[in-house]
């Protein structure tokens, strides 16, 4: 029978002194204790040392207290290990055996961490990255962005830019671009561009552009342009432009423009313009102009190809400044000579003042028109391809002259050109006309001054009726007229009124006098509203090859013509028509072999057949007819 010993729970055991040799089983810990008549709770039954136990397998926690574990074997633990002292392990240490195992380190690392192989192992991965790395120095490549303690971006890893403050005595940049300063060259910086300063070259800095200074070249700096100074070339600096100084060329500086000085060329400086000095060309400086300003005040220049220099000292001197408009050279002379041309018969010498020294020589032309001119001198022009006729602005009086580009005269070939001529043309006109007449051009008769022909090239086209009183000749042989030898197309004649009708035309006769040499060509359609009767009932097509022959009563015959049209009567002789097909109301008669359409079965099946259709099937070598529902072999 079973033997039961004293039992209880752990909380009851610790307060009882069991008799010597008394056994106690604890039900909530599954442990066995033996009493010694003195120890409260008894003594746990079991070995006291690991050497006594041999191999120990623990499913729970191992608590050592102040004892040590000494041994040469292995310790295999499936639960947790808690140590309050130091852990010293020799040999290799493997931590974790699965990818989802974790290692938590709350203590400080008191030594360096050296990998077992060079450039082999990673710290983190592409999907699991370390958040912040605090180090004095980083050796090697760094992927991603670097942030400061306040979350400020120091290194933009996406765009490969240093955007944070750099405190160093020297900086070496091994790239095609240079961007130094917060947000410098931040977005869209192109190759070989340089941006130095906060927000310098911030957006869309073009190739080989240079921006130095706070917000210099800030937005859309053109290629090869230079912006130096706070806000210099800030917005939309053109290609090859130069802006030097605070707010120089700050907004919309044109291509190849130059602005040097505080607020020089500040806004809307035109292409190729030059502004030197504070506020020179301050706003909307015209293209190809120059402004040099030493006044400190705003100076504008809106006139293209002009030069403004201010201030210029007012002084009396013996030397005059001269300007060559061709070369742009500025020179000076003590003996200036001026040439003044004009048109005033009563003009006197032009007065001059403010000049000292030798009196200038005036060369004034007074031979032109007077208040009321009766004549003026012109030079012959025989080579200019574009001359402009001059018109007066009024019929009489002191009036000005005007020209218009739409009316020109080519003196090299004597051609007068205009966009339109309006009004009636009267009198005789000689020479050739090219172009289009619009409106009522001719009111009476078109005739030549002599017996020569009026030649219209390439064609004559009318949008209204054409009345021909006499014959209309075409060429030198064929005629259109009432002579009975050609095609006579004439107006109908009203015997009652004695007038020619313009409503109808009659075709009187058709006769081909020369078959070999004469050809009637229709470039459009031939409309026949009545019966067309041909010689002997025959109608020919082609070049003596295929003709229609109606010699069989109430039938149409198509046959090969083997005769010669040069021989009289051949066209009327039925013996010259061979290999014929005659069709009447009851039968089709073939005077030669009949060949049906040849096609493969695939091509035949692609047809839209109708009952009675016959084809020769080359796939099956059969003559076949469509019955209305299927193809049937005829042999």
C-alpha positions as CSV (number, residue, x, y, z in Angstrom):
1,X,0.0,0.0,0.0
2,X,1.1,3.6,-0.5
3,X,3.1,5.4,2.2
4,X,2.2,9.0,2.8
5,X,4.4,11.6,4.7
6,X,3.6,14.9,6.2
7,X,2.5,17.5,3.6
8,X,1.9,21.3,3.4
9,X,2.6,24.5,1.5
10,X,5.8,26.6,1.4
11,X,4.4,29.4,3.7
12,X,3.6,26.8,6.4
13,X,7.0,25.0,6.2
14,X,9.2,27.9,7.1
15,X,7.7,28.5,10.6
16,X,7.9,24.8,11.8
17,X,10.8,22.9,13.4
18,X,10.4,19.4,12.3
19,X,11.5,16.3,14.4
20,X,14.7,14.7,13.6
21,X,14.2,12.4,10.6
22,X,10.7,13.7,9.9
23,X,10.0,14.0,6.2
24,X,7.9,16.8,4.8
25,X,6.5,17.3,1.2
26,X,5.7,20.8,0.1
27,X,2.9,20.7,-2.5
28,X,3.2,24.2,-4.1
29,X,7.0,23.8,-4.8
30,X,7.2,20.0,-5.2
31,X,10.2,19.8,-2.8
32,X,11.0,17.3,-0.1
33,X,12.5,18.4,3.3
34,X,13.8,16.4,6.4
35,X,13.7,17.7,9.9
36,X,16.8,17.9,12.3
37,X,14.8,19.0,15.4
38,X,16.5,22.5,15.2
39,X,16.3,24.0,11.7
40,X,13.1,25.9,11.0
41,X,11.5,24.5,7.8
42,X,13.8,21.5,7.8
43,X,16.6,20.8,5.4
44,X,15.9,20.3,1.6
45,X,16.5,16.7,0.6
46,X,19.2,16.5,-2.1
47,X,23.0,16.9,-2.9
48,X,24.8,20.0,-1.6
49,X,27.4,20.3,-4.5
50,X,27.4,20.1,-8.3
51,X,30.1,17.5,-8.1
52,X,27.8,15.3,-6.0
53,X,25.0,15.9,-8.5
54,X,27.0,15.4,-11.7
55,X,25.1,16.8,-14.7
56,X,22.4,19.3,-13.6
57,X,19.4,20.2,-15.7
58,X,17.4,23.1,-14.5
59,X,14.0,24.1,-15.9
60,X,13.6,27.1,-13.6
61,X,15.9,29.8,-12.2
62,X,19.3,29.1,-10.6
63,X,20.1,31.2,-7.6
64,X,23.6,30.9,-6.2
65,X,23.6,33.5,-3.4
66,X,27.2,33.7,-2.2
67,X,28.2,30.3,-3.6
68,X,30.2,29.5,-6.7
69,X,29.7,27.1,-9.6
70,X,33.0,25.3,-10.4
71,X,33.3,22.7,-13.0
72,X,34.8,21.7,-16.3
73,X,31.7,20.6,-18.1
74,X,28.9,22.5,-19.9
75,X,26.0,24.4,-18.4
76,X,22.8,24.1,-20.5
77,X,20.1,26.5,-19.3
78,X,16.7,26.9,-20.9
79,X,15.5,29.6,-18.5
80,X,16.9,32.9,-17.4
81,X,20.4,33.6,-15.8
82,X,20.5,36.3,-13.2
83,X,24.0,37.3,-11.8
84,X,24.6,40.1,-9.3
85,X,28.4,39.8,-9.6
86,X,30.8,39.8,-12.6
87,X,30.7,37.3,-15.4
88,X,34.0,36.3,-16.9
89,X,34.0,33.9,-19.8
90,X,36.8,32.6,-21.8
91,X,36.6,31.2,-25.3
92,X,33.8,32.0,-27.8
93,X,30.5,33.4,-26.7
94,X,27.4,32.8,-28.8
95,X,24.4,34.9,-27.9
96,X,21.1,33.9,-29.5
97,X,20.4,31.2,-32.0
98,X,17.6,32.8,-34.0
99,X,17.0,36.1,-35.9
100,X,14.3,37.2,-33.4
101,X,16.4,36.7,-30.3
102,X,17.3,40.0,-28.6
103,X,20.2,41.3,-26.4
104,X,19.6,44.1,-24.0
105,X,22.7,45.9,-22.6
106,X,22.0,48.4,-19.8
107,X,25.6,48.6,-18.6
108,X,28.5,50.6,-20.2
109,X,30.9,49.0,-22.6
110,X,34.3,49.3,-20.9
111,X,36.4,48.4,-23.9
112,X,36.7,48.7,-27.7
113,X,34.6,46.6,-30.0
114,X,36.7,45.1,-32.7
115,X,35.3,42.9,-35.5
116,X,36.9,39.5,-36.2
117,X,37.5,40.5,-39.9
118,X,38.2,43.8,-41.6
119,X,35.3,45.4,-43.7
120,X,33.2,42.3,-43.3
121,X,30.5,42.8,-40.7
122,X,27.8,45.5,-40.5
123,X,26.4,47.5,-37.6
124,X,22.7,47.5,-38.4
125,X,21.1,46.7,-41.7
126,X,19.1,48.4,-44.5
127,X,15.9,47.6,-42.7
128,X,17.0,47.9,-39.1
129,X,19.1,51.0,-38.6
130,X,20.7,52.6,-35.5
131,X,19.0,55.8,-34.5
132,X,21.7,58.1,-33.3
133,X,25.4,57.5,-33.3
134,X,27.4,59.7,-30.8
135,X,31.1,59.5,-31.7
136,X,34.1,61.8,-31.7
137,X,35.1,60.6,-35.2
138,X,33.8,58.4,-37.9
139,X,36.1,56.6,-40.2
140,X,34.7,55.1,-43.4
141,X,31.5,55.6,-45.4
142,X,28.3,56.8,-43.8
143,X,24.9,56.1,-45.5
144,X,21.8,58.2,-44.6
145,X,21.5,61.6,-43.0
146,X,23.3,62.8,-39.8
147,X,21.3,64.8,-37.2
148,X,22.5,66.9,-34.3
149,X,21.3,66.7,-30.7
150,X,18.4,69.1,-31.5
151,X,17.4,67.0,-34.5
152,X,18.9,69.5,-36.9
153,X,20.1,67.9,-40.1
154,X,23.8,68.1,-40.3
155,X,24.5,65.8,-43.3
156,X,21.8,65.3,-45.9
157,X,22.5,61.7,-46.9
158,X,19.7,61.7,-49.6
159,X,21.3,64.6,-51.6
160,X,24.9,63.9,-50.4
161,X,25.2,67.4,-48.9
162,X,26.6,68.9,-45.7
163,X,23.8,71.3,-44.7
164,X,24.8,71.8,-41.1
165,X,27.4,74.2,-39.6
166,X,31.0,73.1,-40.2
167,X,33.5,74.3,-37.6
168,X,36.9,73.3,-39.1
169,X,40.1,75.0,-40.2
170,X,40.0,73.5,-43.6
171,X,37.5,71.6,-45.7
172,X,38.3,69.4,-48.7
173,X,35.5,68.5,-51.0
174,X,36.1,65.8,-53.6
175,X,33.0,66.3,-55.7
176,X,31.9,68.0,-58.9
177,X,29.8,70.4,-56.7
178,X,30.6,72.4,-53.6
179,X,27.9,73.4,-51.1
180,X,29.0,74.9,-47.7
181,X,26.5,76.4,-45.3
182,X,23.0,75.7,-44.0
183,X,20.7,74.7,-47.0
184,X,23.4,75.7,-49.5
185,X,22.9,74.1,-52.8
186,X,20.0,72.2,-51.2
187,X,17.9,71.3,-54.2
188,X,18.8,70.9,-57.9
189,X,22.4,71.9,-57.7
190,X,24.1,71.0,-61.0
191,X,27.6,69.9,-61.8
192,X,30.7,72.0,-61.0
193,X,28.5,74.6,-59.2
194,X,29.7,76.3,-56.0
195,X,27.4,77.5,-53.2
196,X,28.9,79.0,-50.0
197,X,26.8,80.6,-47.4
198,X,23.4,80.0,-45.8
199,X,20.8,79.2,-48.5
200,X,23.3,80.1,-51.2
201,X,22.3,78.4,-54.5
202,X,19.4,77.0,-52.6
203,X,17.2,75.9,-55.5
204,X,18.2,75.2,-59.2
205,X,21.8,76.3,-59.2
206,X,22.9,75.7,-62.8
207,X,26.1,74.2,-64.1
208,X,29.4,76.0,-63.1
209,X,27.5,78.8,-61.4
210,X,29.1,80.4,-58.3
211,X,27.1,81.8,-55.4
212,X,28.9,83.2,-52.3
213,X,27.1,84.9,-49.5
214,X,23.8,84.6,-47.5
215,X,21.0,83.7,-50.1
216,X,23.3,84.6,-53.0
217,X,22.1,82.9,-56.2
218,X,19.2,81.6,-54.0
219,X,16.6,80.7,-56.6
220,X,17.4,79.7,-60.3
221,X,20.9,80.8,-60.8
222,X,21.9,80.6,-64.5
223,X,24.9,78.6,-65.8
224,X,28.3,80.2,-65.6
225,X,26.9,83.1,-63.6
226,X,28.5,84.6,-60.5
227,X,26.8,86.1,-57.4
228,X,29.0,87.4,-54.6
229,X,27.4,89.1,-51.6
230,X,24.4,89.0,-49.4
231,X,21.3,88.5,-51.6
232,X,23.4,89.0,-54.7
233,X,21.7,87.5,-57.8
234,X,19.1,86.1,-55.4
235,X,16.2,85.4,-57.8
236,X,16.5,84.3,-61.5
237,X,20.0,85.4,-62.3
238,X,20.6,84.9,-66.1
239,X,23.4,82.8,-67.7
240,X,26.9,84.4,-67.6
241,X,25.6,87.3,-65.4
242,X,27.8,88.8,-62.7
243,X,26.4,90.3,-59.5
244,X,28.9,91.6,-56.9
245,X,27.8,93.4,-53.7
246,X,24.9,93.3,-51.3
247,X,21.6,93.0,-53.2
248,X,23.3,93.5,-56.5
249,X,21.2,92.0,-59.3
250,X,18.8,90.8,-56.6
251,X,15.8,90.1,-58.9
252,X,15.7,89.0,-62.5
253,X,19.2,89.9,-63.8
254,X,19.4,89.4,-67.5
255,X,21.9,87.1,-69.3
256,X,25.5,88.4,-69.5
257,X,24.5,91.5,-67.4
258,X,27.0,93.0,-64.9
259,X,26.0,94.6,-61.6
260,X,28.7,95.8,-59.2
261,X,27.9,97.7,-56.0
262,X,25.2,97.8,-53.4
263,X,21.8,97.4,-55.1
264,X,23.4,97.9,-58.5
265,X,21.0,96.5,-61.2
266,X,18.8,95.6,-58.3
267,X,15.6,94.7,-60.2
268,X,15.0,93.7,-63.8
269,X,18.4,94.4,-65.2
270,X,18.4,93.8,-69.0
271,X,20.6,91.5,-71.0
272,X,24.2,92.7,-71.5
273,X,23.6,95.7,-69.3
274,X,26.3,97.1,-67.1
275,X,25.7,98.8,-63.7
276,X,28.6,100.0,-61.6
277,X,28.2,101.8,-58.3
278,X,25.6,101.9,-55.5
279,X,22.1,101.9,-56.9
280,X,23.3,102.2,-60.5
281,X,20.7,101.0,-62.9
282,X,18.5,100.5,-59.9
283,X,15.3,99.2,-61.6
284,X,14.5,98.0,-65.1
285,X,17.8,98.9,-66.7
286,X,17.5,98.6,-70.5
287,X,19.4,95.9,-72.4
288,X,22.8,96.8,-73.8
289,X,23.0,100.0,-71.7
290,X,25.7,101.2,-69.2
291,X,25.2,103.1,-66.0
292,X,28.1,104.3,-63.8
293,X,26.9,106.0,-60.6
294,X,28.9,107.6,-57.9
295,X,26.1,109.8,-56.4
296,X,24.7,107.2,-54.0
297,X,21.2,107.9,-55.2
298,X,19.1,105.7,-57.4
299,X,20.0,106.1,-61.1
300,X,17.7,104.6,-63.8
301,X,18.4,103.9,-67.5
302,X,15.5,102.6,-69.6
303,X,16.9,103.5,-73.0
304,X,18.6,100.7,-74.8
305,X,22.2,101.0,-76.1
306,X,22.7,104.2,-73.9
307,X,25.4,105.4,-71.6
308,X,24.9,107.2,-68.3
309,X,27.7,108.5,-66.1
310,X,27.0,110.6,-63.1
311,X,28.2,112.8,-61.7
312,X,30.2,114.6,-64.5
313,X,31.9,117.8,-63.4
314,X,30.8,120.9,-65.3
315,X,34.0,122.8,-66.4
316,X,35.1,125.1,-69.2
317,X,38.0,123.7,-71.1
318,X,39.8,123.7,-74.4
319,X,39.2,120.1,-75.3
320,X,36.0,118.5,-76.6
321,X,35.0,114.9,-76.1
322,X,34.1,113.0,-79.2
323,X,32.3,109.7,-79.7
324,X,32.6,107.3,-82.6
325,X,29.2,105.6,-83.0
326,X,30.7,102.9,-85.2
327,X,33.6,101.8,-83.0
328,X,32.2,103.1,-79.7
329,X,35.5,104.9,-79.1
330,X,35.6,108.0,-76.9
331,X,38.2,110.6,-77.9
332,X,39.0,114.2,-77.3
333,X,40.2,117.0,-79.5
334,X,41.1,120.7,-79.2
335,X,39.8,121.5,-82.7
336,X,36.4,119.8,-83.1
337,X,34.7,119.8,-86.5
338,X,31.0,119.3,-86.9
339,X,28.9,118.5,-90.0
340,X,25.3,119.5,-89.9
341,X,23.0,118.6,-92.7
342,X,19.5,120.1,-93.2
343,X,17.0,121.3,-95.6
344,X,16.4,125.0,-95.2
345,X,17.1,127.4,-98.1
346,X,17.2,130.3,-95.7
347,X,19.3,128.7,-93.0
348,X,22.2,130.6,-91.4
349,X,25.2,129.2,-89.6
350,X,24.3,127.3,-86.5
351,X,25.2,129.3,-83.3
352,X,27.6,127.7,-80.9
353,X,28.6,128.6,-77.3
354,X,30.6,127.2,-74.5
355,X,33.6,126.5,-76.7
356,X,36.9,128.3,-76.5
357,X,39.9,128.2,-78.7
358,X,39.7,127.7,-82.5
359,X,36.2,128.2,-83.8
360,X,34.7,125.0,-85.2
361,X,34.1,124.6,-88.8
362,X,30.4,124.1,-89.6
363,X,29.5,122.2,-92.8
364,X,25.8,122.9,-93.2
365,X,23.9,121.7,-96.3
366,X,21.4,124.4,-97.3
367,X,20.6,123.1,-100.8
368,X,17.6,121.1,-100.0
369,X,13.9,121.9,-99.9
370,X,12.7,125.2,-98.7
371,X,9.4,126.0,-96.9
372,X,7.6,125.4,-100.2
373,X,9.8,123.2,-102.4
374,X,9.5,123.1,-106.1
375,X,12.3,120.7,-106.8
376,X,14.6,118.3,-105.0
377,X,17.6,116.3,-106.2
378,X,17.6,112.5,-106.2
379,X,20.1,110.0,-107.2
380,X,19.6,107.2,-109.7
381,X,19.1,103.8,-108.1
382,X,19.3,100.7,-110.3
383,X,20.3,97.9,-108.0
384,X,18.4,98.1,-104.8
385,X,15.9,95.2,-104.5
386,X,13.7,96.9,-102.0
387,X,12.9,100.6,-102.4
388,X,10.0,102.3,-100.6
389,X,8.0,104.9,-102.6
390,X,7.5,108.2,-100.6
391,X,4.1,109.7,-100.1
392,X,3.0,113.1,-98.8
393,X,0.7,113.3,-95.7
394,X,-1.4,116.0,-97.4
395,X,-2.1,117.4,-100.8
396,X,-0.4,120.8,-100.3
397,X,1.5,122.7,-97.8
398,X,4.4,121.9,-95.5
399,X,3.8,118.2,-95.1
400,X,5.9,115.2,-94.1
401,X,6.8,112.2,-96.1
402,X,5.8,108.6,-95.3
403,X,6.4,105.1,-96.7
404,X,4.8,101.8,-96.2
405,X,6.6,98.4,-96.2
406,X,3.7,96.7,-98.1
407,X,4.5,98.9,-101.2
408,X,8.0,98.3,-102.5
409,X,9.9,98.8,-105.8
410,X,12.6,96.5,-107.0
411,X,14.9,98.8,-109.0
412,X,17.0,95.9,-110.2
413,X,14.2,94.4,-112.2
414,X,11.6,97.1,-112.4
415,X,9.0,95.3,-110.2
416,X,6.4,97.2,-108.2
417,X,4.9,95.0,-105.4
418,X,1.9,95.5,-103.1
419,X,-0.5,93.4,-101.1
420,X,-3.5,94.5,-103.1
421,X,-4.7,96.8,-105.9
422,X,-8.2,98.2,-105.5
423,X,-10.3,100.1,-108.0
424,X,-10.7,100.1,-111.8
425,X,-7.8,99.9,-114.2
426,X,-8.3,101.9,-117.4
427,X,-6.1,102.3,-120.4
428,X,-3.7,99.9,-122.1
429,X,-1.5,97.6,-120.1
430,X,1.7,96.0,-121.5
431,X,3.8,93.3,-120.1
432,X,3.1,90.1,-118.1
433,X,0.9,89.7,-115.1
434,X,1.4,87.1,-112.3
435,X,-0.8,86.6,-109.4
436,X,-4.5,86.7,-108.8
437,X,-7.0,89.4,-109.8
438,X,-10.0,89.9,-107.4
439,X,-13.1,92.0,-108.0
440,X,-14.3,93.5,-111.3
441,X,-11.2,93.7,-113.3
442,X,-12.4,94.1,-116.9
443,X,-15.5,96.1,-117.8
444,X,-15.3,95.8,-121.6
445,X,-13.2,93.8,-124.1
446,X,-10.0,91.9,-123.7
447,X,-7.9,92.5,-126.8
448,X,-4.3,92.9,-127.8
449,X,-2.9,96.0,-129.3
450,X,-2.0,94.2,-132.4
451,X,-2.7,90.8,-134.0
452,X,-0.5,88.9,-131.4
453,X,-2.2,86.5,-129.0
454,X,-3.1,87.1,-125.4
455,X,-1.3,84.4,-123.5
456,X,-2.7,83.4,-120.1
457,X,-0.4,81.0,-118.1
458,X,-1.0,78.5,-116.7
459,X,-4.8,78.6,-117.1
460,X,-7.8,80.9,-117.3
461,X,-10.5,80.4,-114.6
462,X,-13.7,82.4,-114.3
463,X,-16.4,82.5,-111.6
464,X,-19.0,84.0,-113.9
465,X,-20.3,83.7,-117.6
466,X,-17.9,84.0,-120.5
467,X,-19.3,85.4,-123.8
468,X,-17.4,84.7,-127.0
469,X,-18.6,86.8,-130.0
470,X,-16.4,85.1,-132.5
471,X,-14.5,81.8,-132.8
472,X,-12.4,80.5,-130.0
473,X,-9.2,79.0,-131.3
474,X,-7.2,76.4,-129.5
475,X,-3.8,76.0,-130.9
476,X,-3.2,76.3,-134.7
477,X,-5.2,73.3,-135.9
478,X,-8.2,72.5,-133.9
479,X,-10.9,75.2,-133.5
480,X,-14.0,75.8,-131.5
481,X,-16.4,77.6,-133.8
482,X,-19.2,77.2,-136.4
483,X,-17.0,76.0,-139.2
484,X,-18.0,72.3,-139.2
485,X,-14.4,71.0,-139.0
486,X,-14.0,70.6,-135.3
487,X,-16.0,70.7,-132.1
488,X,-18.3,73.6,-132.5
489,X,-19.6,75.0,-129.2
490,X,-21.7,78.1,-130.0
491,X,-24.4,80.0,-128.1
492,X,-28.0,79.5,-129.1
493,X,-29.4,82.1,-131.5
494,X,-32.9,83.5,-130.9
495,X,-34.4,84.4,-134.3
496,X,-37.3,86.3,-132.7
497,X,-35.1,88.8,-130.8
498,X,-32.1,88.5,-133.1
499,X,-29.9,88.0,-130.0
500,X,-27.5,85.3,-128.9
501,X,-28.7,83.5,-125.8
502,X,-26.3,83.3,-122.9
503,X,-28.3,80.5,-121.2
504,X,-27.5,77.6,-123.4
505,X,-24.7,76.2,-125.6
506,X,-25.1,73.9,-128.5
507,X,-22.6,71.3,-129.7
508,X,-22.9,71.4,-133.5
509,X,-20.3,68.9,-134.7
510,X,-17.5,66.5,-133.6
511,X,-14.9,65.5,-136.2
512,X,-11.4,64.1,-135.5
513,X,-9.3,65.0,-138.5
514,X,-6.0,63.4,-137.4
515,X,-6.3,60.2,-135.3
516,X,-2.6,59.5,-134.9
517,X,-1.6,63.1,-134.0
518,X,-4.7,64.4,-132.3
519,X,-5.6,63.4,-128.7
520,X,-8.7,64.5,-126.8
521,X,-7.8,64.5,-123.1
522,X,-10.3,64.8,-120.3
523,X,-8.8,65.8,-117.0
524,X,-12.2,65.7,-115.2
525,X,-15.5,64.1,-115.6
526,X,-17.5,63.9,-118.9
527,X,-21.2,64.4,-118.3
528,X,-23.5,63.3,-121.1
529,X,-27.1,64.2,-120.6
530,X,-28.4,63.0,-124.0
531,X,-27.5,60.1,-126.4
532,X,-23.9,59.9,-127.4
533,X,-23.8,58.6,-131.0
534,X,-20.4,57.4,-132.3
535,X,-19.3,56.5,-135.8
536,X,-21.0,53.3,-137.0
537,X,-22.1,52.5,-133.4
538,X,-18.6,51.9,-132.2
539,X,-16.9,53.3,-129.1
540,X,-13.2,52.7,-128.6
541,X,-11.1,52.6,-125.4
542,X,-7.4,52.4,-125.0
543,X,-4.6,52.3,-127.5
544,X,-6.2,50.2,-130.3
545,X,-6.6,47.3,-127.9
546,X,-10.0,47.0,-126.3
547,X,-13.1,48.5,-127.8
548,X,-16.9,48.3,-127.5
549,X,-18.8,47.2,-130.6
550,X,-22.6,47.4,-130.8
551,X,-22.9,45.6,-134.1
552,X,-25.2,42.9,-132.6
553,X,-28.7,44.3,-132.2
554,X,-29.8,45.2,-128.7
555,X,-26.5,44.0,-127.3
556,X,-23.1,45.3,-126.0
557,X,-20.0,43.7,-127.4
558,X,-16.5,44.1,-125.9
559,X,-13.8,42.9,-128.1
560,X,-10.1,43.1,-129.1
561,X,-9.6,45.5,-132.0
562,X,-7.0,44.1,-134.5
563,X,-7.5,46.6,-137.3
564,X,-5.8,49.9,-138.1
565,X,-7.6,53.2,-137.5
566,X,-5.5,54.8,-140.2
567,X,-7.4,52.7,-142.8
568,X,-10.8,53.9,-143.8
569,X,-13.6,51.5,-142.8
570,X,-11.6,49.4,-140.4
571,X,-13.5,50.7,-137.4
572,X,-16.8,49.7,-139.0
573,X,-15.6,46.2,-140.0
574,X,-16.8,43.6,-137.5
575,X,-14.1,41.2,-138.7
576,X,-11.5,43.4,-136.9
577,X,-13.1,42.6,-133.5
578,X,-11.9,39.3,-132.0
579,X,-12.1,37.5,-128.7
580,X,-15.3,39.2,-128.0
581,X,-17.9,39.1,-125.2
582,X,-21.5,39.9,-126.2
583,X,-24.2,40.6,-123.6
584,X,-27.9,41.0,-124.3
585,X,-31.1,40.6,-122.2
586,X,-30.9,36.8,-122.3
587,X,-27.4,35.5,-122.6
588,X,-23.7,36.4,-122.4
589,X,-21.9,35.0,-125.4
590,X,-18.1,34.5,-125.2
591,X,-16.1,34.3,-128.4
592,X,-12.9,33.1,-126.5
593,X,-11.9,31.2,-123.4
594,X,-13.4,32.4,-120.0
595,X,-11.1,32.6,-117.0
596,X,-12.7,32.9,-113.5
597,X,-11.0,34.4,-110.5
598,X,-8.4,32.1,-109.0
599,X,-7.9,32.0,-105.2
600,X,-7.0,29.7,-102.3
601,X,-9.6,28.3,-99.9
602,X,-8.6,30.9,-97.3
603,X,-9.1,33.8,-99.7
604,X,-12.4,32.4,-100.9
605,X,-13.7,32.0,-97.4
606,X,-12.9,35.7,-96.7
607,X,-15.2,36.7,-99.4
608,X,-18.8,37.9,-98.9
609,X,-20.3,35.5,-101.4
610,X,-23.6,35.8,-103.3
611,X,-25.6,33.0,-104.9
612,X,-24.2,32.2,-108.3
613,X,-20.7,33.4,-107.6
614,X,-18.1,31.2,-109.4
615,X,-14.3,30.9,-108.5
616,X,-11.5,28.5,-109.2
617,X,-10.1,27.1,-106.0
618,X,-6.4,26.7,-106.4
619,X,-6.1,24.8,-103.1
620,X,-8.5,22.1,-104.2
621,X,-8.0,22.6,-108.0
622,X,-11.8,22.8,-108.4
623,X,-14.2,25.1,-110.2
624,X,-16.8,26.0,-107.5
625,X,-20.1,27.9,-107.3
626,X,-21.8,29.4,-104.3
627,X,-25.4,28.0,-104.0
628,X,-26.5,30.6,-101.5
629,X,-25.5,28.5,-98.5
630,X,-22.4,26.6,-99.4
631,X,-19.6,26.3,-102.0
632,X,-20.2,23.3,-104.4
633,X,-17.7,21.7,-106.8
634,X,-18.6,21.9,-110.5
635,X,-16.4,19.0,-111.5
